[in-house]
Amino acid sequence: MAGLKFNVAMTDSQIFPVTVEREILAKAGADVSEAACRSEGEVLRLAQDADGILNVQAKIPRGVIEKLTKCKVIARYGIGYDTVDLAAATERGICVCNVPAFCVDEVADTTLSLILATTRKLIFAVDMVRGQNWARQPLRPIHRLRGQT
């Protein structure tokens, strides 16, 4: 197996840092190509001869999958498979996997932040302050979160 090279295409490397992925793939002997794919054509140009694809949000529909010459796996950063045509991948013998726990803490943090901002009318309050409106009455009533559903 020493010296065996394979190609990995990263369709959305601009979305978040991929330093760890690059390091792991380099140690495994992979040639990595990256792009910020915005169209099916861009995905195809990047991944046509790739052995594997790492994907976040670029669409990988049937038309692209049917033209992949060597692809064995499409790994999606995310909970679902909404960017990949699963039927087409299955027909071509391409394994598709995801990351079921991807960003669950971040989603929970954001949800909690939005609950707090909504309960305390924070966006409305910021707009009032920016408009130099110091009236408190529009921000009332203020309710406790405890007991709310």
PyMOL commands that set and color helices and strands:
alter all, ss='L'
color gray80, all
select helices_A, chain A and resi 19-27+40-47+62-65+86-91+104-119+122-130+137-139
alter helices_A, ss='H'
color red, helices_A
select strands_A, chain A and resi 6-10+30-34+52-55+73-76+95-98
alter strands_A, ss='S'
color yellow, strands_A
deselect
rebuild
show_as cartoon
